[in-house]
Amino acid sequence: MVLPEEAESGDTAAHGEGGLAVDAVVVFSGGDQELARTELQVALETLLRRLPTLEPAVPPTDLKRMEGLLVGGLQEVPVRW
């Protein structure tokens, strides 16, 4: 990424049409939580793709929720493959 203050006057990566400076900013809209959610999603998709027979070892009704979390969570998720 080229920051506008580092760009040369003819650098089209940092300047738009007519040579006007364009701010280059990368933002994760949800902050750390959104990044963590994305990382978890990628990890689970990869795990399920590599272990296609992976399945829960207990019925969903037997899963125990963690107390005190605002967003919820499970104490453990037993699996078999």
C-alpha positions as MATLAB code, in Angstrom:
seq = 'MVLPEEAESGDTAAHGEGGLAVDAVVVFSGGDQELARTELQVALETLLRRLPTLEPAVPPTDLKRMEGLLVGGLQEVPVRW';
ca = [
       0.000    0.000    0.000;
       1.309    3.431   -0.884;
       0.448    6.243    1.469;
      -0.437    9.556   -0.205;
       2.420   11.435    1.484;
       4.918    8.860    0.113;
       3.618    8.924   -3.462;
       5.248   10.735   -6.296;
       3.131   13.192   -8.250;
       2.594   10.799  -11.182;
       1.911    7.686   -9.089;
      -1.543    6.436  -10.084;
      -1.688    4.029   -7.113;
      -2.019    6.961   -4.726;
      -3.449    9.616   -7.042;
      -6.734    9.490   -8.880;
      -7.638   11.104  -12.152;
      -6.177   14.596  -12.498;
      -3.438   13.933   -9.938;
      -5.717   14.345   -6.884;
      -4.506   12.445   -3.814;
      -6.604    9.442   -2.807;
      -6.569    8.250    0.811;
      -5.746    4.541    1.042;
      -7.167    2.946    4.187;
      -7.811   -0.698    5.039;
     -10.440   -1.198    7.733;
     -11.907   -4.260    9.397;
     -15.346   -2.886   10.127;
     -16.041   -4.899   13.254;
     -12.628   -4.565   14.833;
     -11.001   -7.500   16.606;
     -14.297   -9.364   17.049;
     -15.035   -9.337   13.315;
     -11.500  -10.515   12.528;
     -11.751  -13.309   15.111;
     -15.106  -14.391   13.682;
     -13.643  -14.498   10.166;
     -10.608  -16.482   11.348;
     -12.873  -18.984   13.131;
     -15.061  -19.352   10.051;
     -12.031  -20.064    7.850;
     -10.630  -22.542   10.385;
     -13.924  -24.445   10.657;
     -14.450  -24.525    6.883;
     -10.912  -25.892    6.433;
     -11.378  -28.488    9.180;
     -14.692  -29.693    7.728;
     -13.246  -29.857    4.218;
     -10.231  -31.917    5.390;
     -12.272  -34.187    7.667;
     -15.540  -34.679    5.758;
     -16.805  -37.359    8.170;
     -16.469  -35.066   11.201;
     -19.745  -34.936   13.121;
     -21.019  -34.086   16.598;
     -20.567  -36.928   19.091;
     -23.569  -35.861   21.183;
     -27.001  -34.440   20.399;
     -27.234  -30.614   20.429;
     -29.422  -30.782   23.540;
     -26.479  -32.288   25.491;
     -24.139  -29.351   24.782;
     -23.453  -27.172   27.843;
     -23.416  -23.410   27.461;
     -20.785  -21.242   29.154;
     -22.202  -18.873   31.744;
     -21.409  -15.166   31.877;
     -20.586  -14.515   28.219;
     -22.478  -11.782   26.415;
     -22.243  -13.493   23.030;
     -22.741  -17.062   24.210;
     -20.510  -20.054   23.857;
     -20.157  -23.737   24.588;
     -17.986  -25.410   27.213;
     -17.012  -28.150   24.764;
     -18.128  -29.661   21.473;
     -17.321  -33.385   21.347;
     -16.838  -34.701   17.810;
     -16.058  -37.991   16.077;
     -14.873  -38.884   12.593;
];
